């Protein structure tokens, strides 16, 4: 069990395997934890699947209720606070350049990583990425006000529901379009290779995933659907593996 600490922030992370570094961001929204990188929370056991070729690094999001990471609610910069944590862990491990794979909330977080540290991200895989549906703009706000905030406040009495509400408003209601963290113009000009595996459930809109894939100049996209029937998942994993190999630095 390993921790990265900086001031009041304490991030729990784990490593598996060896090779070129691959940061993994689990699904589960603000309750994203390392456990969510494994079935049944994930379509496949991500760290175990890629530990044979990569130094896989995964962590619990700051303040995930089932996790061991803690830190203040940075109400004015919720996405950037999480990006600070991801980059901080990689700095702590002495890693400069790395690849990243993210599920669900990992999609917006990857776009923010690409905005914040474009020279460090070699390639990115966005699996079932979150996005904003025009007809359900408050979906994430509502879900987290019910499924994340009350348990957080109960565990952390120094945090109030008013603070959690302001945090979620800044995170999901201030720029409620597209992928939350970047603009379409940013994606259009992003040269980093990305592989997108779309989903089509309320929180993972197919249209947003495909729009990002069409905009990004070096994007690839998987077959769809890729999770059903279950027999398709190994084919999607092979595509991820081929994509990562194609963009892994030659010296790695």
N, C-alpha and C positions, 0 to 999 in steps of 0.2 A: 504494500500500500504506500503510495507516494503522494506528497503534497507540495504545491508551489504556493509560496506566501509572499505577499507584497502589501505592506501596511495592514489595513483591516480585511484584506481579501485572502481567502484560503481556498485553493482549488485542489480537489482530489482528482488524481489521474492515474492511469495504468498504461503500461507498455507491454506489447507482445511482439515477438519476432525480431528480425534484423534485416538490414538493407536500407534502401532509400526511405527517408521519413514520410509517413502517411498519417496526417491528422484525420481523425474520424469524429464527426459530430452526430450524435444519436438523435433520433426522433423523439417525440413526446412533448413538444412545445417547451414551455418553461420548466417542465418536470423532466427534461431530458437528462438521463444518467447513463453511465457506462453499461448498466444492465440492459438498456434499451438497444444496444448494438447486437443483441442476441435474440433468437427466436424465443417466444412468439411475438416479441415487440417489433423485431426487424424481420424483413422477408428472408434474410439469411444471416448466418453468424459472421458478421463483417470482419471482426478482428481475427478470428480463427481462419477465415477463408483466405486472408491475405498475409498472414504472419510468416508464411514460407518465403515471401519475396520482399517484404517491407517491414520497416520498423513502425509498427502501428501504435499510435498514441490516441487514447480516448479519455475523456473526463466527464465529471458531473458538472452540469451548468451551475453557475452561481445561484444559490437559493432554490435549486430543485428540491422539492419536498421529500423525495425518497433518496436524495443524494447526500454527500458529505462535504460539498463545497458551500462556503458561506461568503458573504460580502454585503456591503451596503447597497440599497436601491439607489442607483444613480438616475434620478427621475428625469433629468434633462438629456441624458445620453444612454438610454437602455441598450440599444444595439451596440454602440461603441464600447460600453462597459464589458459586454461579453467578448467582443473582439479583442479588447485589451487582455482578457484572461487567456484566450487562445494563443495570442502572440506571446504573452508572458510565459506560458508553459513551454512553448518551443524555444524561447530565449533561455529559459532555465535549463533546458536539456542541451543547450549549445547548438541548436539547429538553426541554420540560416534559411536555406531553400528547402521546400517541402511540397508535397502534393496533399490534397484534401478531398475527403469524401464526406458528404453530409446527407442526412435523411430529414424530411419534413422541415422543421425549423432550421435545419442545417443549410437549406437552400438560401434563404435571405442572409444567413450568417456568412456563407461563402461569398456571396456578392459583396458583402461589406468587407470581408478579408481582401478581396480583389481590389476594392477601392482603397483600402488603407495600406496594403502591403503588396502592390502589384509585382514588384521585383522578386518577391520571395515565393510566390505561388507558381509552381511549374505547370500544374494542370489540376483540374477540379472535376469531381463527379457529383452531380446533384440528383439524388434519388428521391422520387415522390416529393418534389419540393413544394413548400408552402407558397401560397400566393393569394392575392386579394380578388375576390369575386365582386363585380359591381353590384350584384343583387344581394350580397351578404357582407357589406363592408364592416359590420361590427362582429362578425363571427368570432374572431380571435379574442377581441376584447371581452365579449360575453362569456366565451368558454373559460378564459382565465380568471374572470371575476368569480366564477363558480368553482372551477376545478383546481386553481392554483392559489389565489390570494387568501381565501379563508384559512386554509391549512398553514400557509406561511405565517400569517398573523398569529395564529394559535401557537406555533412553534417559536416564533420570534416576537415576544411582546413589545420589543422596542420599535417594531414596524407596525404602523396603523393601516387600517383599510383605506383611509384617505390617501396615504402615501402610495399604497399599491394601486389605487385607482388612477392617480396621477401618472404613475409609472406606465401603466397599461395604456392610458390615453396617449402619452407621448410615443409609445412603441407602435401602437396599432391604429390610432385615430388621427395623428398629425399628418402623416403622409400615407393615406390609406389605399394607395393605388399600386398596382403591379406587384412588385416583390418586396415592398416596404422600405428597403435599404438603399436602393439605387434607382436612377432614372433609366428610361429606355435609351436615352442618348449615351449613358455610361455603358450599357450592355452593347450597344451598336459599335462602340469604339474600344471594347475590351478585346485585346489580342490573345489573351490566355486561352489555351485549349480547354473546352468544357464538354463533358458528356452529360446529357440530361436524360433521365429515365422518368417519363411522365406517369402520373397517377390521375385518377378522376374521382375524387371524393370531395365533399364540401371544403375541407381545409387544404386540399392539394389539387387545385383546378388545372385540368388538362390544357385549357386555352392559354393560361399564363405560362405554363411550362413550355408549350410549343411556340408562343410568341418570343420568349427569351431565346429558344433554340434558333428561331429564324433570324433574330436580330444579331446575335453574337457571331462575328465573322469566322471564328474557328470552333464552332459548335458541332457536335454530333448528337444524334438522338437515337434512343433504343427503339425496338419494336414496341408496339402497344396493342393490347395489354401485355405486360411482361411478368406480372405476379400470378395471373390466373390464365389457364390452369397451372398448378404448382410445377408441372413439368417444364414450364418455360423459365423458371427462375435460374436453373443452371446455365441456360443459354445467355441470359442477361449478365450473369456473373462472368462468363467467358468474355463477353463484350467489354465489361469493365476492365478485366485483366489485360486484354489486348490493348485497350486505350491507354492504360497506365504504362504498360511496357513501351508503347510507341513514343511516349512523351517523357519517360524516365531519362535523366541525363546519362550519357554513355559511360561515364566513369563510375556510375553507381552499381 
